Amino acid sequence: MGKKKTENRNNLELKCSVCGFIIRPTEKNKAKTPERLEIKKFCKKCNKTQTFNEKK
């Protein structure tokens, strides 16, 4: 039996801080991380690792 999705999970998109490229939707737990998410990921458009911020 799989885990039940709770109401604390929030769907969001990540946007590259340099070029503005938006990557696939991800999830975060809004109870544990109420502030904006900021992750370093590989940007296909810039062709290097960049900082991705949570899109509004």
N, CA, C and O atoms as a GROMACS GRO file, in nm:
protein
  224
    1MET      N    1   0.083  -0.118   0.000
    1MET     CA    2   0.000   0.000   0.000
    1MET      C    3   0.088   0.125   0.000
    1MET      O    4   0.182   0.134   0.080
    2GLY      N    5   0.060   0.218  -0.086
    2GLY     CA    6   0.141   0.339  -0.098
    2GLY      C    7   0.105   0.444   0.005
    2GLY      O    8   0.003   0.434   0.074
    3LYS      N    9   0.190   0.544   0.013
    3LYS     CA   10   0.167   0.654   0.106
    3LYS      C   11   0.054   0.743   0.055
    3LYS      O   12   0.041   0.764  -0.066
    4LYS      N   13  -0.026   0.794   0.145
    4LYS     CA   14  -0.132   0.886   0.109
    4LYS      C   15  -0.076   1.027   0.103
    4LYS      O   16  -0.004   1.069   0.194
    5LYS      N   17  -0.107   1.100  -0.003
    5LYS     CA   18  -0.060   1.238  -0.013
    5LYS      C   19  -0.136   1.323   0.087
    5LYS      O   20  -0.258   1.320   0.094
    6THR      N   21  -0.059   1.400   0.164
    6THR     CA   22  -0.122   1.481   0.267
    6THR      C   23  -0.144   1.623   0.218
    6THR      O   24  -0.102   1.660   0.108
    7GLU      N   25  -0.208   1.701   0.298
    7GLU     CA   26  -0.237   1.839   0.264
    7GLU      C   27  -0.116   1.930   0.282
    7GLU      O   28  -0.118   2.045   0.238
    8ASN      N   29  -0.011   1.880   0.347
    8ASN     CA   30   0.109   1.961   0.368
    8ASN      C   31   0.196   1.971   0.244
    8ASN      O   32   0.285   2.057   0.238
    9ARG      N   33   0.175   1.886   0.145
    9ARG     CA   34   0.255   1.888   0.023
    9ARG      C   35   0.203   1.998  -0.069
    9ARG      O   36   0.083   2.016  -0.084
   10ASN      N   37   0.297   2.070  -0.132
   10ASN     CA   38   0.261   2.182  -0.218
   10ASN      C   39   0.332   2.165  -0.352
   10ASN      O   40   0.455   2.152  -0.354
   11ASN      N   41   0.258   2.166  -0.463
   11ASN     CA   42   0.318   2.159  -0.596
   11ASN      C   43   0.373   2.295  -0.635
   11ASN      O   44   0.309   2.398  -0.612
   12LEU      N   45   0.492   2.296  -0.694
   12LEU     CA   46   0.552   2.422  -0.738
   12LEU      C   47   0.645   2.399  -0.855
   12LEU      O   48   0.684   2.286  -0.883
   13GLU      N   49   0.680   2.507  -0.924
   13GLU     CA   50   0.774   2.502  -1.035
   13GLU      C   51   0.899   2.577  -0.995
   13GLU      O   52   0.892   2.673  -0.918
   14LEU      N   53   1.014   2.534  -1.047
   14LEU     CA   54   1.141   2.600  -1.018
   14LEU      C   55   1.185   2.678  -1.141
   14LEU      O   56   1.174   2.630  -1.254
   15LYS      N   57   1.236   2.800  -1.118
   15LYS     CA   58   1.277   2.889  -1.226
   15LYS      C   59   1.425   2.924  -1.209
   15LYS      O   60   1.469   2.957  -1.099
   16CYS      N   61   1.501   2.916  -1.319
   16CYS     CA   62   1.643   2.949  -1.317
   16CYS      C   63   1.660   3.098  -1.287
   16CYS      O   64   1.591   3.182  -1.345
   17SER      N   65   1.752   3.130  -1.195
   17SER     CA   66   1.771   3.270  -1.156
   17SER      C   67   1.847   3.350  -1.261
   17SER      O   68   1.846   3.472  -1.257
   18VAL      N   69   1.915   3.282  -1.357
   18VAL     CA   70   1.993   3.351  -1.459
   18VAL      C   71   1.912   3.373  -1.587
   18VAL      O   72   1.896   3.487  -1.632
   19CYS      N   73   1.860   3.264  -1.646
   19CYS     CA   74   1.793   3.275  -1.776
   19CYS      C   75   1.641   3.271  -1.767
   19CYS      O   76   1.574   3.310  -1.863
   20GLY      N   77   1.584   3.224  -1.656
   20GLY     CA   78   1.440   3.219  -1.642
   20GLY      C   79   1.377   3.090  -1.691
   20GLY      O   80   1.255   3.082  -1.701
   21PHE      N   81   1.458   2.988  -1.722
   21PHE     CA   82   1.409   2.859  -1.768
   21PHE      C   83   1.331   2.790  -1.656
   21PHE      O   84   1.380   2.783  -1.543
   22ILE      N   85   1.212   2.740  -1.685
   22ILE     CA   86   1.128   2.676  -1.584
   22ILE      C   87   1.137   2.525  -1.602
   22ILE      O   88   1.116   2.474  -1.712
   23ILE      N   89   1.167   2.453  -1.492
   23ILE     CA   90   1.174   2.307  -1.498
   23ILE      C   91   1.047   2.246  -1.443
   23ILE      O   92   0.961   2.316  -1.388
   24ARG      N   93   1.036   2.116  -1.457
   24ARG     CA   94   0.915   2.040  -1.424
   24ARG      C   95   0.865   2.068  -1.283
   24ARG      O   96   0.944   2.107  -1.196
   25PRO      N   97   0.737   2.049  -1.258
   25PRO     CA   98   0.680   2.071  -1.125
   25PRO      C   99   0.740   1.975  -1.022
   25PRO      O  100   0.761   1.858  -1.050
   26THR      N  101   0.766   2.027  -0.903
   26THR     CA  102   0.816   1.947  -0.792
   26THR      C  103   0.726   1.970  -0.673
   26THR      O  104   0.632   2.049  -0.680
   27GLU      N  105   0.754   1.902  -0.563
   27GLU     CA  106   0.676   1.915  -0.442
   27GLU      C  107   0.764   1.957  -0.327
   27GLU      O  108   0.884   1.927  -0.325
   28LYS      N  109   0.705   2.027  -0.230
   28LYS     CA  110   0.775   2.056  -0.106
   28LYS      C  111   0.675   2.046   0.008
   28LYS      O  112   0.554   2.061  -0.012
   29ASN      N  113   0.726   2.022   0.127
   29ASN     CA  114   0.643   2.015   0.246
   29ASN      C  115   0.636   2.155   0.305
   29ASN      O  116   0.734   2.204   0.359
   30LYS      N  117   0.520   2.219   0.295
   30LYS     CA  118   0.508   2.358   0.340
   30LYS      C  119   0.508   2.372   0.492
   30LYS      O  120   0.527   2.482   0.543
   31ALA      N  121   0.489   2.262   0.565
   31ALA     CA  122   0.497   2.267   0.711
   31ALA      C  123   0.642   2.275   0.757
   31ALA      O  124   0.673   2.344   0.854
   32LYS      N  125   0.732   2.205   0.686
   32LYS     CA  126   0.874   2.203   0.724
   32LYS      C  127   0.953   2.317   0.662
   32LYS      O  128   1.047   2.367   0.723
   33THR      N  129   0.916   2.360   0.541
   33THR     CA  130   0.987   2.468   0.472
   33THR      C  131   0.889   2.575   0.427
   33THR      O  132   0.848   2.577   0.311
   34PRO      N  133   0.849   2.665   0.518
   34PRO     CA  134   0.753   2.769   0.480
   34PRO      C  135   0.812   2.877   0.390
   34PRO      O  136   0.739   2.943   0.316
   35GLU      N  137   0.945   2.897   0.394
   35GLU     CA  138   1.009   2.999   0.311
   35GLU      C  139   1.025   2.948   0.168
   35GLU      O  140   1.001   2.831   0.140
   36ARG      N  141   1.065   3.038   0.078
   36ARG     CA  142   1.083   3.003  -0.062
   36ARG      C  143   1.197   2.901  -0.078
   36ARG      O  144   1.300   2.911  -0.012
   37LEU      N  145   1.175   2.806  -0.167
   37LEU     CA  146   1.273   2.703  -0.194
   37LEU      C  147   1.380   2.755  -0.289
   37LEU      O  148   1.349   2.824  -0.386
   38GLU      N  149   1.507   2.722  -0.262
   38GLU     CA  150   1.618   2.762  -0.348
   38GLU      C  151   1.714   2.643  -0.358
   38GLU      O  152   1.773   2.601  -0.259
   39ILE      N  153   1.727   2.589  -0.480
   39ILE     CA  154   1.806   2.467  -0.503
   39ILE      C  155   1.902   2.489  -0.619
   39ILE      O  156   1.868   2.558  -0.716
   40LYS      N  157   2.022   2.429  -0.609
   40LYS     CA  158   2.114   2.431  -0.722
   40LYS      C  159   2.087   2.308  -0.806
   40LYS      O  160   2.094   2.195  -0.757
   41LYS      N  161   2.056   2.330  -0.935
   41LYS     CA  162   2.028   2.222  -1.029
   41LYS      C  163   2.092   2.255  -1.163
   41LYS      O  164   2.137   2.367  -1.186
   42PHE      N  165   2.096   2.156  -1.251
   42PHE     CA  166   2.151   2.175  -1.384
   42PHE      C  167   2.046   2.238  -1.475
   42PHE      O  168   1.935   2.188  -1.486
   43CYS      N  169   2.082   2.349  -1.539
   43CYS     CA  170   1.993   2.418  -1.633
   43CYS      C  171   2.030   2.377  -1.774
   43CYS      O  172   2.145   2.391  -1.816
   44LYS      N  173   1.932   2.325  -1.848
   44LYS     CA  174   1.956   2.280  -1.986
   44LYS      C  175   1.984   2.397  -2.079
   44LYS      O  176   2.060   2.383  -2.175
   45LYS      N  177   1.924   2.511  -2.052
   45LYS     CA  178   1.940   2.627  -2.139
   45LYS      C  179   2.078   2.693  -2.119
   45LYS      O  180   2.143   2.730  -2.217
   46CYS      N  181   2.121   2.708  -1.993
   46CYS     CA  182   2.252   2.767  -1.962
   46CYS      C  183   2.366   2.666  -1.979
   46CYS      O  184   2.482   2.703  -1.995
   47ASN      N  185   2.331   2.537  -1.976
   47ASN     CA  186   2.425   2.427  -1.987
   47ASN      C  187   2.525   2.423  -1.872
   47ASN      O  188   2.641   2.385  -1.891
   48LYS      N  189   2.482   2.462  -1.751
   48LYS     CA  190   2.563   2.451  -1.630
   48LYS      C  191   2.474   2.454  -1.507
   48LYS      O  192   2.354   2.479  -1.516
   49THR      N  193   2.533   2.428  -1.392
   49THR     CA  194   2.458   2.428  -1.268
   49THR      C  195   2.428   2.570  -1.223
   49THR      O  196   2.519   2.652  -1.210
   50GLN      N  197   2.301   2.599  -1.199
   50GLN     CA  198   2.256   2.732  -1.158
   50GLN      C  199   2.166   2.720  -1.037
   50GLN      O  200   2.122   2.611  -1.001
   51THR      N  201   2.137   2.833  -0.973
   51THR     CA  202   2.043   2.837  -0.863
   51THR      C  203   1.902   2.851  -0.917
   51THR      O  204   1.873   2.940  -0.997
   52PHE      N  205   1.814   2.762  -0.873
   52PHE     CA  206   1.673   2.766  -0.912
   52PHE      C  207   1.591   2.810  -0.792
   52PHE      O  208   1.608   2.757  -0.682
   53ASN      N  209   1.502   2.906  -0.813
   53ASN     CA  210   1.415   2.958  -0.708
   53ASN      C  211   1.272   2.915  -0.733
   53ASN      O  212   1.234   2.886  -0.846
   54GLU      N  213   1.195   2.912  -0.626
   54GLU     CA  214   1.054   2.877  -0.636
   54GLU      C  215   0.980   2.988  -0.712
   54GLU      O  216   0.991   3.106  -0.680
   55LYS      N  217   0.903   2.946  -0.812
   55LYS     CA  218   0.825   3.041  -0.892
   55LYS      C  219   0.694   3.072  -0.818
   55LYS      O  220   0.639   2.985  -0.751
   56LYS      N  221   0.645   3.194  -0.831
   56LYS     CA  222   0.520   3.233  -0.764
   56LYS      C  223   0.403   3.154  -0.818
   56LYS      O  224   0.290   3.173  -0.773
   0.00000   0.00000   0.00000
